[in-house]
Amino acid sequence: MSKDIKIKKGLTIKLQGEAEKTLSSAPRSRTFAIRPSDFHLITPKMVVREGGKVQAGDTIFYSKSDELLKFVSPVSGTLTTIERGAKRVIKEIIIEADPQDTFKDFGILSPDSSSAEAIKARLLESGCWPFIMQRPYAVIAYTDQEPRDIFISAFSSAPLANDYDFSLHGKEKELQAAITALSKLTKGQVHVGVGKSGSSPFKGLRDISLHTISGPHPAGNVGTQINKIAPVNKNEIVWTIAPQDLVIIGELLLTGKFNPERIIALSGSEIKTPKYYKTRIGAEASTFLYDSGLKDENVRVISGDVLTGKKISPKGHLGYYNNTVTVIPEGDDYELFGWNKPVFNKISTSRALTFSWLTPNKKYDLDTNTNGEHRNFVVTGSYEEVFPLDIYPMQILKACMVQDLDQMEALGMYEVAPEDFSLTEFICVSKQPHQQIIRNGLDLMYKEIG
């Protein structure tokens, strides 16, 4: 298999408001939040009650179905609120932070001399295991199974996404420690995808199989790289880990502290000075939003990128896995006869009354308007133009909708995640929620097949 991977199918969405390569420390957040909904299919069992004091790294709750799977506090402080919804489902856990963090000491663990069992035990007790995701099903990795391979994408291709070459600069020591440790948890390889141009900190590391990736989005999606390097077959499991989560794991092993720092790319056309901020998992978004300044009040704040992120309030909290916050105009206004006149200010893969193909380098100021209503699937062949996986996107979506498990298996559901369909959802003339359809299909397979 060539170590050079060129993706031809896809679509690069160029938006205004790219974060400048400058790093600032965000003001200390007064509160931090953990949302169990960030951990798909996890039912939390609380360890700390309201009013309880915690250190950074103390267990807050564990998974009801697997007591080894622990979730810990990102800061030291007081657990003030457990917000519950219908049927007493825990929606959010709020921690009021101390002025300075105190850390639970897990002890230093050498990745080179430690056994796989010791490394695994340390990741579980420290709350670092939830950073490890698996395919199939795109859920937190099973604690009792070994992966065939491990995949890490250090190449960003999503609109206004975090530039890992910048945000990981100077973290080579932590990255190496994490990779050395994780390489002992698989008999396969640790595959790392980096951009063909740029100076990735991964290029000088050992214990990895390095691949250079080029091409339009979704070239940076780890699912695209898995498909081109070593696809997932039935009865196989692979793990995926985000690069910034590797830094947290590496620092844990080297210092004994769970220090969940995030380098956030604050971007979008509605930010006055888009740039990078150093903060922590679960911090209040307002700490860096108002530091950079909003151009308008009628905006959509997205924890994540514009294709896969979730809407949050400007006073809401950063998602557990997100390293990008994007702010774009709220699309709550409508154009009269917008469907029946030439369009110059939007991106489209079609040439019917749209002209974005004439200006491939233009950056757009797009809002959240879907420019159409939900309707039945229209077969156009456009999905295949932007979907680089060796999978039939229309067919797999329809198999999920009719809950045909045999067809879902045959068409390749074991290797996909919702984010792999974010681009087909973006260009869908039928305005179908592709990512939710795939998520529902994966959940059905998890329940019925396991």
C-alpha positions as a Markdown table, in Angstrom:
| # | Residue | x | y | z |
|---|---|---|---|---|
| 1 | Met | 0.0 | 0.0 | 0.0 |
| 2 | Ser | 1.4 | 3.4 | -1.0 |
| 3 | Lys | 2.1 | 5.8 | 1.8 |
| 4 | Asp | 1.0 | 8.6 | -0.5 |
| 5 | Ile | -2.8 | 8.9 | -0.6 |
| 6 | Lys | -4.5 | 11.3 | -3.0 |
| 7 | Ile | -8.3 | 11.8 | -2.6 |
| 8 | Lys | -10.0 | 12.9 | -5.8 |
| 9 | Lys | -13.7 | 12.9 | -4.8 |
| 10 | Gly | -14.9 | 15.6 | -2.4 |
| 11 | Leu | -15.5 | 19.3 | -2.0 |
| 12 | Thr | -13.4 | 21.9 | -0.3 |
| 13 | Ile | -15.7 | 24.5 | 1.3 |
| 14 | Lys | -13.9 | 27.8 | 1.6 |
| 15 | Leu | -15.4 | 30.1 | 4.2 |
| 16 | Gln | -14.5 | 33.5 | 5.6 |
| 17 | Gly | -13.1 | 33.8 | 9.1 |
| 18 | Glu | -10.2 | 31.4 | 9.2 |
| 19 | Ala | -8.4 | 31.5 | 12.6 |
| 20 | Glu | -5.1 | 33.4 | 12.5 |
| 21 | Lys | -2.0 | 31.4 | 13.6 |
| 22 | Thr | -1.8 | 33.2 | 17.0 |
| 23 | Leu | -2.4 | 31.6 | 20.4 |
| 24 | Ser | -3.9 | 33.3 | 23.4 |
| 25 | Ser | -4.9 | 31.9 | 26.8 |
| 26 | Ala | -8.6 | 32.1 | 27.3 |
| 27 | Pro | -9.7 | 33.7 | 30.6 |
| 28 | Arg | -10.4 | 31.1 | 33.4 |
| 29 | Ser | -13.8 | 29.7 | 33.0 |
| 30 | Arg | -16.0 | 30.0 | 36.1 |
| 31 | Thr | -17.9 | 26.8 | 35.4 |
| 32 | Phe | -17.2 | 23.6 | 33.4 |
| 33 | Ala | -19.7 | 21.1 | 32.0 |
| 34 | Ile | -19.7 | 17.5 | 31.2 |
| 35 | Arg | -22.6 | 16.3 | 29.0 |
| 36 | Pro | -23.2 | 12.5 | 29.0 |
| 37 | Ser | -24.8 | 12.9 | 25.5 |
| 38 | Asp | -21.2 | 13.5 | 24.2 |
| 39 | Phe | -20.5 | 9.8 | 25.0 |
| 40 | His | -22.9 | 8.0 | 22.7 |
| 41 | Leu | -24.8 | 5.1 | 24.2 |
| 42 | Ile | -23.3 | 5.6 | 27.6 |
| 43 | Thr | -25.6 | 5.6 | 30.6 |
| 44 | Pro | -23.9 | 7.4 | 33.5 |
| 45 | Lys | -23.8 | 6.1 | 37.1 |
| 46 | Met | -22.9 | 9.1 | 39.4 |
| 47 | Val | -20.1 | 8.8 | 41.9 |
| 48 | Val | -20.1 | 12.4 | 43.1 |
| 49 | Arg | -23.2 | 14.1 | 44.5 |
| 50 | Glu | -24.2 | 17.7 | 44.2 |
| 51 | Gly | -22.0 | 19.8 | 46.5 |
| 52 | Gly | -19.1 | 17.3 | 46.4 |
| 53 | Lys | -15.6 | 18.6 | 46.0 |
| 54 | Val | -13.4 | 17.1 | 43.2 |
| 55 | Gln | -9.8 | 17.4 | 42.0 |
| 56 | Ala | -8.9 | 17.3 | 38.3 |
| 57 | Gly | -8.9 | 13.6 | 37.4 |
| 58 | Asp | -11.4 | 12.5 | 40.1 |
| 59 | Thr | -14.1 | 10.2 | 38.8 |
| 60 | Ile | -17.5 | 11.9 | 38.3 |
| 61 | Phe | -19.4 | 9.0 | 36.9 |
| 62 | Tyr | -18.8 | 5.6 | 35.2 |
| 63 | Ser | -20.7 | 3.7 | 32.6 |
| 64 | Lys | -23.6 | 1.7 | 33.9 |
| 65 | Ser | -22.9 | -1.1 | 31.5 |
| 66 | Asp | -19.1 | -1.2 | 32.1 |
| 67 | Glu | -17.8 | 0.0 | 35.5 |
| 68 | Leu | -14.2 | 0.1 | 34.2 |
| 69 | Leu | -15.2 | 3.0 | 31.9 |
| 70 | Lys | -14.7 | 6.1 | 34.0 |
| 71 | Phe | -15.3 | 9.8 | 33.3 |
| 72 | Val | -13.4 | 12.3 | 35.3 |
| 73 | Ser | -13.4 | 16.0 | 36.2 |
| 74 | Pro | -11.5 | 18.3 | 33.9 |
| 75 | Val | -10.8 | 20.7 | 36.8 |
| 76 | Ser | -10.8 | 21.0 | 40.6 |
| 77 | Gly | -13.8 | 22.5 | 42.2 |
| 78 | Thr | -17.4 | 21.8 | 43.4 |
| 79 | Leu | -20.0 | 19.8 | 41.6 |
| 80 | Thr | -22.9 | 22.3 | 41.9 |
| 81 | Thr | -25.5 | 21.0 | 39.5 |
| 82 | Ile | -26.7 | 17.8 | 38.0 |
| 83 | Glu | -29.3 | 18.8 | 35.4 |
| 84 | Arg | -31.8 | 16.2 | 34.5 |
| 85 | Gly | -34.3 | 15.9 | 31.7 |
| 86 | Ala | -37.2 | 13.5 | 31.0 |
| 87 | Lys | -37.2 | 10.2 | 32.9 |
| 88 | Arg | -34.4 | 11.8 | 35.1 |
| 89 | Val | -31.9 | 11.4 | 32.3 |
| 90 | Ile | -28.7 | 13.4 | 33.1 |
| 91 | Lys | -28.3 | 16.1 | 30.6 |
| 92 | Glu | -25.4 | 18.1 | 32.1 |
| 93 | Ile | -23.1 | 18.1 | 35.0 |
| 94 | Ile | -21.8 | 21.5 | 36.1 |
| 95 | Ile | -18.6 | 22.0 | 38.1 |
| 96 | Glu | -17.8 | 25.4 | 39.6 |
| 97 | Ala | -14.0 | 25.7 | 39.3 |
| 98 | Asp | -11.5 | 26.6 | 41.9 |
| 99 | Pro | -9.2 | 29.6 | 41.2 |
| 100 | Gln | -6.3 | 27.1 | 40.7 |
| 101 | Asp | -6.4 | 23.5 | 39.8 |
| 102 | Thr | -5.3 | 20.7 | 42.1 |
| 103 | Phe | -4.6 | 17.4 | 40.4 |
| 104 | Lys | -5.1 | 13.8 | 41.4 |
| 105 | Asp | -1.7 | 12.1 | 41.1 |
| 106 | Phe | -1.9 | 8.9 | 39.1 |
| 107 | Gly | 1.9 | 8.4 | 39.1 |
| 108 | Ile | 4.4 | 8.5 | 36.3 |
| 109 | Leu | 4.3 | 5.5 | 33.9 |
| 110 | Ser | 7.1 | 4.9 | 31.3 |
| 111 | Pro | 5.5 | 3.9 | 28.0 |
| 112 | Asp | 8.7 | 2.2 | 26.9 |
| 113 | Ser | 9.1 | -0.1 | 29.9 |
| 114 | Ser | 5.5 | -0.7 | 30.9 |
| 115 | Ser | 3.4 | -3.6 | 29.8 |
| 116 | Ala | 0.2 | -3.4 | 27.8 |
| 117 | Glu | -1.8 | -4.4 | 30.8 |
| 118 | Ala | -0.3 | -1.6 | 33.0 |
| 119 | Ile | -0.9 | 1.0 | 30.2 |
| 120 | Lys | -4.5 | -0.1 | 29.7 |
| 121 | Ala | -5.2 | 0.0 | 33.5 |
| 122 | Arg | -3.8 | 3.5 | 33.7 |
| 123 | Leu | -5.9 | 4.8 | 30.8 |
| 124 | Leu | -9.0 | 3.3 | 32.4 |
| 125 | Glu | -8.5 | 4.6 | 35.9 |
| 126 | Ser | -7.5 | 8.1 | 34.8 |
| 127 | Gly | -10.5 | 8.7 | 32.5 |
| 128 | Cys | -8.4 | 8.8 | 29.3 |
| 129 | Trp | -10.1 | 5.7 | 27.8 |
| 130 | Pro | -13.1 | 7.7 | 26.5 |
| 131 | Phe | -10.7 | 9.4 | 24.1 |
| 132 | Ile | -10.4 | 6.1 | 22.2 |
| 133 | Met | -13.2 | 5.6 | 19.7 |
| 134 | Gln | -13.8 | 2.4 | 17.7 |
| 135 | Arg | -15.2 | 1.3 | 14.4 |
| 136 | Pro | -17.6 | -0.4 | 13.9 |
| 137 | Tyr | -20.4 | 1.7 | 15.5 |
| 138 | Ala | -18.4 | 4.9 | 16.1 |
| 139 | Val | -18.6 | 4.6 | 19.9 |
| 140 | Ile | -16.1 | 4.6 | 22.8 |
| 141 | Ala | -13.8 | 1.5 | 22.4 |
| 142 | Tyr | -14.8 | -1.7 | 24.1 |
| 143 | Thr | -12.5 | -2.2 | 27.2 |
| 144 | Asp | -12.3 | -6.0 | 26.7 |
| 145 | Gln | -11.2 | -6.2 | 23.0 |
| 146 | Glu | -8.0 | -5.6 | 21.1 |
| 147 | Pro | -8.0 | -3.5 | 17.9 |
| 148 | Arg | -6.7 | -4.7 | 14.6 |
| 149 | Asp | -5.1 | -1.3 | 14.0 |
| 150 | Ile | -5.2 | 2.2 | 15.4 |
| 151 | Phe | -5.8 | 5.3 | 13.1 |
| 152 | Ile | -5.0 | 8.9 | 13.8 |
| 153 | Ser | -5.8 | 11.8 | 11.4 |
| 154 | Ala | -3.5 | 14.7 | 11.9 |
| 155 | Phe | -4.7 | 16.4 | 8.7 |
| 156 | Ser | -7.6 | 18.9 | 8.8 |
| 157 | Ser | -9.7 | 19.4 | 5.7 |
| 158 | Ala | -13.1 | 20.5 | 7.1 |
| 159 | Pro | -14.2 | 24.1 | 6.7 |
| 160 | Leu | -12.3 | 26.4 | 9.2 |
| 161 | Ala | -11.1 | 23.4 | 11.1 |
| 162 | Asn | -8.2 | 23.3 | 13.6 |
| 163 | Asp | -4.8 | 23.3 | 12.0 |
| 164 | Tyr | -3.0 | 20.5 | 13.8 |
| 165 | Asp | 0.4 | 21.5 | 12.5 |
| 166 | Phe | 0.0 | 24.7 | 14.5 |
| 167 | Ser | -2.0 | 23.5 | 17.6 |
| 168 | Leu | 0.3 | 20.6 | 18.2 |
| 169 | His | 3.6 | 22.5 | 17.7 |
| 170 | Gly | 6.0 | 21.7 | 20.5 |
| 171 | Lys | 4.1 | 18.6 | 21.7 |
| 172 | Glu | 6.3 | 16.0 | 20.2 |
| 173 | Lys | 7.3 | 14.5 | 23.6 |
| 174 | Glu | 3.7 | 14.0 | 24.7 |
| 175 | Leu | 2.7 | 12.6 | 21.3 |
| 176 | Gln | 5.5 | 10.1 | 21.3 |
| 177 | Ala | 4.7 | 8.9 | 24.8 |
| 178 | Ala | 1.1 | 8.3 | 23.8 |
| 179 | Ile | 1.8 | 6.6 | 20.5 |
| 180 | Thr | 4.4 | 4.3 | 22.1 |
| 181 | Ala | 1.9 | 3.3 | 24.8 |
| 182 | Leu | -1.0 | 2.8 | 22.4 |
| 183 | Ser | 1.2 | 0.7 | 20.0 |
| 184 | Lys | 1.5 | -1.9 | 22.8 |
| 185 | Leu | -2.3 | -2.3 | 22.8 |
| 186 | Thr | -2.5 | -3.7 | 19.3 |
| 187 | Lys | -0.8 | -6.3 | 17.3 |
| 188 | Gly | -1.3 | -4.2 | 14.2 |
| 189 | Gln | 0.0 | -0.7 | 13.3 |
| 190 | Val | -0.6 | 2.8 | 14.4 |
| 191 | His | -1.5 | 4.6 | 11.2 |
| 192 | Val | -1.1 | 8.4 | 11.1 |
| 193 | Gly | -2.3 | 10.6 | 8.2 |
| 194 | Val | -0.6 | 14.0 | 7.8 |
| 195 | Gly | -0.9 | 16.7 | 5.1 |
| 196 | Lys | 1.4 | 16.4 | 2.1 |
| 197 | Ser | 2.5 | 20.0 | 2.7 |
| 198 | Gly | 3.3 | 21.5 | 6.1 |
| 199 | Ser | 5.5 | 20.6 | 9.1 |
| 200 | Ser | 3.5 | 18.0 | 11.1 |
| 201 | Pro | 5.0 | 17.1 | 14.5 |
| 202 | Phe | 4.2 | 13.5 | 13.7 |
| 203 | Lys | 6.8 | 13.3 | 10.9 |
| 204 | Gly | 9.7 | 12.7 | 13.2 |
| 205 | Leu | 8.0 | 10.1 | 15.5 |
| 206 | Arg | 8.6 | 6.4 | 15.8 |
| 207 | Asp | 6.2 | 3.5 | 16.3 |
| 208 | Ile | 3.9 | 4.8 | 13.5 |
| 209 | Ser | 3.1 | 4.1 | 9.9 |
| 210 | Leu | 3.0 | 7.5 | 8.3 |
| 211 | His | 0.8 | 8.4 | 5.4 |
| 212 | Thr | 0.7 | 11.7 | 3.5 |
| 213 | Ile | -2.8 | 12.8 | 2.5 |
| 214 | Ser | -3.8 | 15.2 | -0.1 |
| 215 | Gly | -7.1 | 16.2 | -1.8 |
| 216 | Pro | -10.4 | 17.9 | -1.0 |
| 217 | His | -12.6 | 17.4 | 2.1 |
| 218 | Pro | -13.2 | 14.7 | 3.4 |
| 219 | Ala | -9.6 | 13.7 | 2.9 |
| 220 | Gly | -8.9 | 14.7 | 6.5 |
| 221 | Asn | -11.7 | 12.5 | 8.0 |
| 222 | Val | -10.2 | 9.4 | 9.7 |
| 223 | Gly | -12.9 | 7.3 | 8.0 |
| 224 | Thr | -11.6 | 8.3 | 4.6 |
| 225 | Gln | -8.1 | 7.3 | 5.6 |
| 226 | Ile | -9.2 | 4.0 | 7.1 |
| 227 | Asn | -11.0 | 3.2 | 3.8 |
| 228 | Lys | -7.9 | 3.9 | 1.7 |
| 229 | Ile | -5.4 | 2.3 | 4.0 |
| 230 | Ala | -7.0 | -0.8 | 5.5 |
| 231 | Pro | -10.9 | -1.0 | 5.5 |
| 232 | Val | -12.8 | -2.5 | 8.4 |
| 233 | Asn | -14.4 | -5.9 | 7.7 |
| 234 | Lys | -16.9 | -7.9 | 9.7 |
| 235 | Asn | -15.6 | -9.1 | 13.1 |
| 236 | Glu | -12.8 | -6.6 | 13.0 |
| 237 | Ile | -12.3 | -3.6 | 15.3 |
| 238 | Val | -10.1 | -0.6 | 14.8 |
| 239 | Trp | -9.5 | 2.4 | 17.1 |
| 240 | Thr | -9.4 | 6.1 | 16.3 |
| 241 | Ile | -8.0 | 8.9 | 18.4 |
| 242 | Ala | -7.9 | 12.6 | 17.8 |
| 243 | Pro | -4.4 | 14.2 | 17.9 |
| 244 | Gln | -5.1 | 16.6 | 20.8 |
| 245 | Asp | -6.3 | 13.7 | 22.9 |
| 246 | Leu | -3.0 | 12.0 | 22.3 |
| 247 | Val | -1.3 | 15.0 | 24.0 |
| 248 | Ile | -3.6 | 14.5 | 27.1 |
| 249 | Ile | -2.7 | 10.8 | 27.2 |
| 250 | Gly | 1.0 | 11.5 | 26.8 |
| 251 | Glu | 1.0 | 14.1 | 29.5 |
| 252 | Leu | -0.8 | 11.7 | 31.9 |
| 253 | Leu | 1.9 | 9.1 | 31.4 |
| 254 | Leu | 4.8 | 11.5 | 31.7 |
| 255 | Thr | 3.5 | 13.6 | 34.7 |
| 256 | Gly | 0.8 | 11.5 | 36.3 |
| 257 | Lys | -1.8 | 14.3 | 35.9 |
| 258 | Phe | -5.0 | 14.4 | 33.9 |
| 259 | Asn | -4.6 | 17.8 | 32.3 |
| 260 | Pro | -7.3 | 18.1 | 29.5 |
| 261 | Glu | -6.1 | 21.3 | 27.8 |
| 262 | Arg | -7.6 | 22.2 | 24.4 |
| 263 | Ile | -6.2 | 24.4 | 21.7 |
| 264 | Ile | -9.4 | 25.8 | 20.2 |
| 265 | Ala | -9.6 | 27.3 | 16.8 |
| 266 | Leu | -12.1 | 30.1 | 17.2 |
| 267 | Ser | -13.2 | 30.8 | 13.6 |
| 268 | Gly | -16.1 | 32.0 | 11.4 |
| 269 | Ser | -17.2 | 35.1 | 9.6 |
| 270 | Glu | -19.0 | 36.6 | 12.7 |
| 271 | Ile | -15.8 | 36.7 | 14.8 |
| 272 | Lys | -14.0 | 40.0 | 14.9 |
| 273 | Thr | -10.5 | 38.5 | 15.5 |
| 274 | Pro | -10.6 | 34.7 | 14.8 |
| 275 | Lys | -7.6 | 33.0 | 16.4 |
| 276 | Tyr | -6.5 | 30.1 | 18.6 |
| 277 | Tyr | -7.2 | 29.9 | 22.3 |
| 278 | Lys | -5.8 | 27.6 | 25.1 |
| 279 | Thr | -8.6 | 26.4 | 27.3 |
| 280 | Arg | -9.9 | 23.2 | 28.8 |
| 281 | Ile | -12.5 | 20.6 | 28.0 |
| 282 | Gly | -16.0 | 21.7 | 29.0 |
| 283 | Ala | -15.1 | 25.4 | 29.5 |
| 284 | Glu | -17.6 | 28.2 | 28.9 |
| 285 | Ala | -17.5 | 29.3 | 25.3 |
| 286 | Ser | -18.1 | 32.9 | 26.4 |
| 287 | Thr | -14.6 | 33.1 | 27.9 |
| 288 | Phe | -13.0 | 33.2 | 24.4 |
| 289 | Leu | -16.0 | 34.3 | 22.3 |
| 290 | Tyr | -16.3 | 37.7 | 23.9 |
| 291 | Asp | -12.5 | 38.1 | 24.2 |
| 292 | Ser | -12.4 | 38.0 | 20.4 |
| 293 | Gly | -15.7 | 39.7 | 19.9 |
| 294 | Leu | -18.8 | 39.0 | 17.9 |
| 295 | Lys | -19.8 | 41.1 | 14.9 |
| 296 | Asp | -23.5 | 40.6 | 15.5 |
| 297 | Glu | -25.9 | 39.1 | 18.1 |
| 298 | Asn | -27.9 | 37.0 | 15.6 |
| 299 | Val | -25.4 | 34.3 | 15.1 |
| 300 | Arg | -25.1 | 30.5 | 15.3 |
| 301 | Val | -22.3 | 29.3 | 17.7 |
| 302 | Ile | -21.2 | 25.8 | 16.8 |
| 303 | Ser | -19.1 | 23.6 | 19.0 |
| 304 | Gly | -17.1 | 21.8 | 16.3 |
| 305 | Asp | -16.9 | 22.5 | 12.5 |
| 306 | Val | -19.9 | 23.7 | 10.4 |
| 307 | Leu | -20.5 | 20.3 | 9.0 |
| 308 | Thr | -20.5 | 18.0 | 12.1 |
| 309 | Gly | -20.6 | 20.4 | 15.1 |
| 310 | Lys | -23.5 | 21.0 | 17.5 |
| 311 | Lys | -25.3 | 24.3 | 18.2 |
| 312 | Ile | -24.6 | 25.8 | 21.6 |
| 313 | Ser | -25.5 | 29.0 | 23.3 |
| 314 | Pro | -22.8 | 31.8 | 23.4 |
| 315 | Lys | -22.9 | 31.1 | 27.2 |
| 316 | Gly | -22.8 | 27.4 | 26.7 |
| 317 | His | -19.9 | 25.0 | 27.2 |
| 318 | Leu | -17.4 | 23.4 | 24.9 |
| 319 | Gly | -18.1 | 19.9 | 23.8 |
| 320 | Tyr | -15.9 | 17.1 | 25.2 |
| 321 | Tyr | -14.3 | 16.2 | 21.9 |
| 322 | Asn | -14.4 | 19.5 | 20.1 |
| 323 | Asn | -11.3 | 21.6 | 19.3 |
| 324 | Thr | -13.0 | 24.1 | 17.0 |
| 325 | Val | -15.7 | 26.7 | 17.7 |
| 326 | Thr | -17.3 | 28.2 | 14.6 |
| 327 | Val | -19.6 | 31.3 | 14.5 |
| 328 | Ile | -21.6 | 32.1 | 11.4 |
| 329 | Pro | -24.7 | 34.1 | 10.7 |
| 330 | Glu | -28.0 | 32.6 | 11.7 |
| 331 | Gly | -30.1 | 31.8 | 8.6 |
| 332 | Asp | -33.5 | 32.9 | 9.8 |
| 333 | Asp | -34.3 | 35.1 | 6.8 |
| 334 | Tyr | -35.7 | 34.0 | 3.5 |
| 335 | Glu | -35.2 | 35.2 | -0.1 |
| 336 | Leu | -38.2 | 35.9 | -2.3 |
| 337 | Phe | -38.0 | 33.6 | -5.3 |
| 338 | Gly | -34.6 | 32.5 | -4.2 |
| 339 | Trp | -35.1 | 29.2 | -6.0 |
| 340 | Asn | -35.7 | 30.9 | -9.3 |
| 341 | Lys | -32.8 | 33.4 | -9.8 |
| 342 | Pro | -29.1 | 33.2 | -10.4 |
| 343 | Val | -27.0 | 32.5 | -7.3 |
| 344 | Phe | -23.6 | 34.1 | -6.9 |
| 345 | Asn | -23.0 | 34.0 | -3.1 |
| 346 | Lys | -23.4 | 30.3 | -2.3 |
| 347 | Ile | -21.5 | 27.1 | -2.9 |
| 348 | Ser | -23.1 | 24.4 | -5.1 |
| 349 | Thr | -21.9 | 21.3 | -6.9 |
| 350 | Ser | -24.6 | 21.9 | -9.5 |
| 351 | Arg | -24.3 | 24.5 | -12.4 |
| 352 | Ala | -28.0 | 25.1 | -12.6 |
| 353 | Leu | -28.3 | 28.9 | -11.9 |
| 354 | Thr | -25.2 | 28.7 | -9.6 |
| 355 | Phe | -21.8 | 30.1 | -10.4 |
| 356 | Ser | -19.4 | 29.0 | -7.6 |
| 357 | Trp | -17.6 | 26.8 | -10.1 |
| 358 | Leu | -16.4 | 29.9 | -11.8 |
| 359 | Thr | -14.5 | 31.2 | -8.7 |
| 360 | Pro | -12.9 | 28.1 | -7.1 |
| 361 | Asn | -10.7 | 30.2 | -4.7 |
| 362 | Lys | -13.5 | 32.5 | -3.5 |
| 363 | Lys | -14.2 | 32.4 | 0.3 |
| 364 | Tyr | -17.9 | 32.6 | 1.2 |
| 365 | Asp | -19.9 | 34.0 | 4.1 |
| 366 | Leu | -22.6 | 31.3 | 4.4 |
| 367 | Asp | -25.4 | 31.2 | 7.0 |
| 368 | Thr | -27.3 | 28.3 | 8.4 |
| 369 | Asn | -30.2 | 28.5 | 6.0 |
| 370 | Thr | -30.9 | 25.2 | 4.3 |
| 371 | Asn | -32.2 | 26.9 | 1.2 |
| 372 | Gly | -35.1 | 24.5 | 0.8 |
| 373 | Glu | -37.4 | 22.2 | 2.8 |
| 374 | His | -37.2 | 18.5 | 3.7 |
| 375 | Arg | -38.5 | 16.3 | 0.9 |
| 376 | Asn | -38.2 | 12.7 | -0.4 |
| 377 | Phe | -34.9 | 11.5 | -1.8 |
| 378 | Val | -34.2 | 12.8 | -5.3 |
| 379 | Val | -31.7 | 10.6 | -7.2 |
| 380 | Thr | -29.2 | 13.0 | -8.8 |
| 381 | Gly | -25.9 | 11.1 | -8.6 |
| 382 | Ser | -24.3 | 14.1 | -6.8 |
| 383 | Tyr | -23.5 | 12.1 | -3.6 |
| 384 | Glu | -21.0 | 9.9 | -5.5 |
| 385 | Glu | -19.1 | 13.0 | -6.7 |
| 386 | Val | -18.1 | 14.0 | -3.2 |
| 387 | Phe | -18.0 | 10.6 | -1.4 |
| 388 | Pro | -14.6 | 9.1 | -1.8 |
| 389 | Leu | -15.2 | 5.8 | 0.2 |
| 390 | Asp | -15.7 | 2.6 | -1.8 |
| 391 | Ile | -19.3 | 2.5 | -0.7 |
| 392 | Tyr | -22.6 | 3.4 | -2.4 |
| 393 | Pro | -23.9 | 6.3 | -0.3 |
| 394 | Met | -27.5 | 6.5 | -1.6 |
| 395 | Gln | -28.0 | 2.8 | -1.2 |
| 396 | Ile | -26.6 | 2.6 | 2.3 |
| 397 | Leu | -28.7 | 5.6 | 3.5 |
| 398 | Lys | -31.8 | 3.9 | 2.2 |
| 399 | Ala | -30.9 | 0.6 | 3.8 |
| 400 | Cys | -30.6 | 2.4 | 7.1 |
| 401 | Met | -34.0 | 4.1 | 6.6 |
| 402 | Val | -35.8 | 0.8 | 6.0 |
| 403 | Gln | -33.7 | -1.0 | 8.7 |
| 404 | Asp | -32.4 | -3.7 | 6.4 |
| 405 | Leu | -29.6 | -5.2 | 8.5 |
| 406 | Asp | -28.4 | -7.6 | 5.7 |
| 407 | Gln | -28.1 | -4.8 | 3.2 |
| 408 | Met | -26.4 | -2.5 | 5.7 |
| 409 | Glu | -23.8 | -5.2 | 6.4 |
| 410 | Ala | -23.3 | -5.9 | 2.7 |
| 411 | Leu | -22.9 | -2.2 | 1.8 |
| 412 | Gly | -20.2 | -1.5 | 4.4 |
| 413 | Met | -21.8 | -0.1 | 7.6 |
| 414 | Tyr | -19.0 | -1.5 | 9.7 |
| 415 | Glu | -16.5 | 1.1 | 8.6 |
| 416 | Val | -18.6 | 4.3 | 8.5 |
| 417 | Ala | -19.4 | 7.0 | 11.0 |
| 418 | Pro | -22.0 | 9.8 | 10.8 |
| 419 | Glu | -19.2 | 12.4 | 10.0 |
| 420 | Asp | -18.4 | 10.5 | 6.8 |
| 421 | Phe | -21.8 | 11.6 | 5.4 |
| 422 | Ser | -21.6 | 15.2 | 6.4 |
| 423 | Leu | -20.6 | 16.4 | 2.9 |
| 424 | Thr | -23.4 | 14.4 | 1.2 |
| 425 | Glu | -25.8 | 16.0 | 3.7 |
| 426 | Phe | -24.4 | 19.5 | 2.8 |
| 427 | Ile | -25.1 | 19.1 | -0.9 |
| 428 | Cys | -28.3 | 17.1 | -0.5 |
| 429 | Val | -31.1 | 18.7 | -2.6 |
| 430 | Ser | -33.6 | 16.7 | -0.6 |
| 431 | Lys | -32.4 | 18.2 | 2.7 |
| 432 | Gln | -32.2 | 14.7 | 4.3 |
| 433 | Pro | -30.4 | 14.4 | 7.7 |
| 434 | His | -27.8 | 12.0 | 6.4 |
| 435 | Gln | -25.7 | 11.9 | 9.6 |
| 436 | Gln | -28.7 | 11.2 | 11.8 |
| 437 | Ile | -29.8 | 8.4 | 9.4 |
| 438 | Ile | -26.4 | 6.8 | 9.6 |
| 439 | Arg | -26.3 | 7.2 | 13.4 |
| 440 | Asn | -29.7 | 5.5 | 13.7 |
| 441 | Gly | -28.5 | 2.7 | 11.5 |
| 442 | Leu | -25.4 | 2.1 | 13.5 |
| 443 | Asp | -27.4 | 2.1 | 16.7 |
| 444 | Leu | -29.7 | -0.5 | 15.3 |
| 445 | Met | -26.8 | -2.7 | 14.3 |
| 446 | Tyr | -25.2 | -2.2 | 17.8 |
| 447 | Lys | -28.5 | -3.4 | 19.4 |
| 448 | Glu | -29.2 | -6.3 | 17.1 |
| 449 | Ile | -25.7 | -7.6 | 16.2 |
| 450 | Gly | -23.5 | -6.1 | 18.9 |
